[in-house]
């Protein structure tokens, strides 16, 4: 037996639970997760490698590259560069692959809402 509180569409006539189960929304989530999870794992590995190197390989991290610039300093700055690169890559990916699907979903929802009003 189904619960009428869950099955009933909210005021405005859009059933958001059903929309979450639509093929478009599932594809949007698949694409977003398929990009975010691997990149997040790669960054965490890179981050923890830096932390572990600084803890367990201080001689390596203290090697001077030129002047007072050390390997550790370069790797630390690389963390910032990587963060910006990931952000720019995600924005480009979202603009190209996620936003068109999200726009279609939004337009469909607006159309459904207009029809029910």
Residue, then its C-alpha position, 0 to 999 in steps of 0.5 A: x500500500x502506498x503512502x498518499x503523502x509521498x505519492x501526491x504531487x506537491x502544489x504546483x503539479x510537479x512531481x519532483x520524485x518522478x523527475x529525479x527518476x527520469x532518464x534525463x536526470x539520471x543521465x545528468x547525475x551519471x555524467x556529473x558523478x563520472x567526472x567529479x568522483x575520479x577527479x576528486x580521488x586523484x586530487x586526494x591521492x595527490x594531496x595525501x602524497x604531499x602530506x606523507x612526503x612532508x612527514x616521511x621524506x623531509x630530506x626529499x622535500x628539503x632539496x633545494x631546486x634553486x636558491x631557497x626554493x625547495x621541492x616541498x615548496x614547489x609541490x605545495x604551490x602545485x596544490x594551489x595550481x592543481x585546485x585552480x586547474x580542476x576548477x577550470x576543467x570542471x566549469x568547462x565540462x559543466x558548460x559543455x556536458x551538464x548545463x545543456x541537460x540541466x537546461x532541458x530538465x528546467x524547461x520541461x519542469x517550467x512547462x509542466x508547471x505552466x500546464x498545471x497552473 
